[in-house]
Amino acid sequence: MTLPEGLAAVRDALGALGFAVQADAESGLAFMFEGGQYYVPAQGDDAGFYHLLFPNFWPLESDEEYGQALFACDAVNREAKLVKLHTVDGDVWAGVEALHAQPQEFVAALPRYLSFVQEAVRAFRDVMLAAQEAGDAEVIEDVPEARPEPVA
């Protein structure tokens, strides 16, 4: 099975930029950037629609963490440029959706998209870590023997 023309053009352009791209006609393109695996899924009949995905960057290990992640996704989605954060099967994903007339336009914008995704992921992590630290502080305050002794 061969790649659709637009996806093949994106693969070739990414390769020209030095990315090692794995291509599959059904699932799309995969490449590494800054230690993370990114995807450009195949879009079927919509040749002008491009989707950059950074999946599974934060595993959700409890119902409480899932609730914190929904709050963090909402907080970041209100502020982030172009990026949508969402949960999928116990993980958090980031994505950028864009419309471009030509595949080369998508590739030209890709450095900005990657930067936006990384900024959104950092913001998400900051919100999650702050929520976890606040939760840890509440747990410590609720355990009397964990409180420090007053200094005389």
C-alpha positions as CSV (number, residue, x, y, z in Angstrom):
1,M,0.0,0.0,0.0
2,T,1.4,3.4,-1.0
3,L,1.2,6.6,1.0
4,P,-1.3,9.3,-0.1
5,E,0.4,12.0,-2.1
6,G,0.2,14.6,0.6
7,L,1.5,12.3,3.3
8,A,4.4,11.2,1.0
9,A,5.3,14.8,0.5
10,V,5.3,15.4,4.2
11,R,7.5,12.3,4.7
12,D,9.9,13.5,2.1
13,A,10.1,17.0,3.5
14,L,10.6,15.8,7.0
15,G,13.4,13.5,5.7
16,A,15.0,16.5,4.0
17,L,15.0,18.3,7.4
18,G,16.9,15.4,8.9
19,F,14.1,13.5,10.6
20,A,14.1,9.7,10.5
21,V,10.5,9.1,9.5
22,Q,8.6,5.8,9.7
23,A,5.7,5.7,7.3
24,D,2.6,3.5,7.1
25,A,-0.2,4.1,4.6
26,E,-2.9,3.3,7.2
27,S,-1.6,5.0,10.3
28,G,0.6,7.8,8.9
29,L,4.0,9.1,9.8
30,A,6.0,8.7,13.0
31,F,9.2,10.6,13.9
32,M,11.3,11.5,17.0
33,F,11.8,15.0,18.3
34,E,13.5,16.0,21.5
35,G,13.1,12.5,22.9
36,G,9.4,12.2,22.1
37,Q,7.6,10.2,19.4
38,Y,5.4,12.4,17.3
39,Y,2.8,11.3,14.7
40,V,1.2,12.8,11.6
41,P,-1.8,10.5,11.1
42,A,-3.2,9.7,7.7
43,Q,-6.3,11.8,7.1
44,G,-8.1,9.9,4.3
45,D,-9.9,12.1,1.9
46,D,-9.1,15.4,3.5
47,A,-5.8,16.4,1.8
48,G,-5.7,19.9,3.3
49,F,-6.1,18.7,7.0
50,Y,-3.0,18.0,9.0
51,H,-2.8,16.6,12.6
52,L,0.4,16.5,14.6
53,L,0.1,14.3,17.7
54,F,2.3,13.8,20.7
55,P,0.6,10.8,22.5
56,N,1.1,9.2,25.9
57,F,3.2,11.9,27.4
58,W,1.6,11.6,30.9
59,P,0.2,8.3,32.1
60,L,-2.8,8.5,34.5
61,E,-2.4,6.1,37.4
62,S,-5.5,6.8,39.5
63,D,-9.0,8.3,39.3
64,E,-7.7,11.3,41.3
65,E,-4.9,11.9,38.9
66,Y,-7.4,11.6,36.0
67,G,-9.5,14.4,37.6
68,Q,-6.4,16.5,38.0
69,A,-5.4,15.9,34.4
70,L,-8.9,17.1,33.2
71,F,-8.4,20.3,35.2
72,A,-4.9,20.7,33.8
73,C,-5.9,20.0,30.2
74,D,-8.7,22.6,30.5
75,A,-6.3,25.2,32.0
76,V,-3.7,24.7,29.3
77,N,-6.3,24.5,26.5
78,R,-7.6,28.0,27.5
79,E,-4.1,29.5,27.1
80,A,-2.1,27.4,24.5
81,K,-1.8,28.5,20.9
82,L,-3.2,25.8,18.5
83,V,-2.6,22.9,20.9
84,K,-5.3,20.7,22.3
85,L,-4.6,18.4,25.3
86,H,-6.9,15.5,25.9
87,T,-7.0,12.1,27.7
88,V,-7.0,8.8,25.8
89,D,-7.2,5.4,27.5
90,G,-5.3,6.4,30.7
91,D,-2.8,8.8,29.1
92,V,-2.6,12.4,28.1
93,W,-2.0,13.4,24.5
94,A,-1.3,16.7,22.8
95,G,-2.2,17.6,19.3
96,V,-2.2,20.4,16.7
97,E,-4.8,20.5,14.0
98,A,-4.2,22.7,11.0
99,L,-5.4,23.4,7.4
100,H,-2.8,23.9,4.7
101,A,-3.2,24.0,0.9
102,Q,0.1,22.2,0.3
103,P,2.0,19.7,2.4
104,Q,5.1,21.9,2.2
105,E,3.2,24.6,4.1
106,F,2.5,22.2,6.9
107,V,6.2,21.2,7.0
108,A,7.2,24.9,7.0
109,A,5.0,25.5,10.0
110,L,6.1,22.3,11.8
111,P,8.9,23.9,13.9
112,R,6.3,26.3,15.4
113,Y,3.8,23.5,16.0
114,L,6.4,21.4,17.7
115,S,7.4,24.4,19.9
116,F,3.7,25.0,20.8
117,V,3.2,21.3,21.7
118,Q,6.3,21.4,23.9
119,E,5.2,24.6,25.6
120,A,1.7,23.1,26.3
121,V,3.2,19.9,27.7
122,R,5.5,21.9,30.0
123,A,2.5,23.9,31.2
124,F,0.5,20.8,31.7
125,R,3.3,19.2,33.8
126,D,3.6,22.4,35.9
127,V,-0.2,22.3,36.7
128,M,-0.1,18.6,37.5
129,L,3.0,18.9,39.7
130,A,1.5,21.9,41.5
131,A,-1.7,19.9,42.1
132,Q,0.3,16.9,43.4
133,E,2.4,19.0,45.7
134,A,-0.7,20.7,47.0
135,G,-2.2,17.3,47.6
136,D,0.9,16.0,49.3
137,A,0.9,19.1,51.6
138,E,-2.8,18.4,52.5
139,V,-1.9,14.8,53.3
140,I,1.0,15.9,55.6
141,E,-1.2,18.4,57.4
142,D,-3.8,15.8,58.0
143,V,-1.3,13.4,59.7
144,P,-0.5,14.9,63.2
145,E,2.7,13.0,63.7
146,A,4.0,14.3,60.4
147,R,3.8,17.9,61.5
148,P,7.1,19.5,62.6
149,E,7.5,20.3,66.2
150,P,7.3,24.0,67.0
151,V,10.6,25.7,67.6
152,A,10.9,27.2,71.1
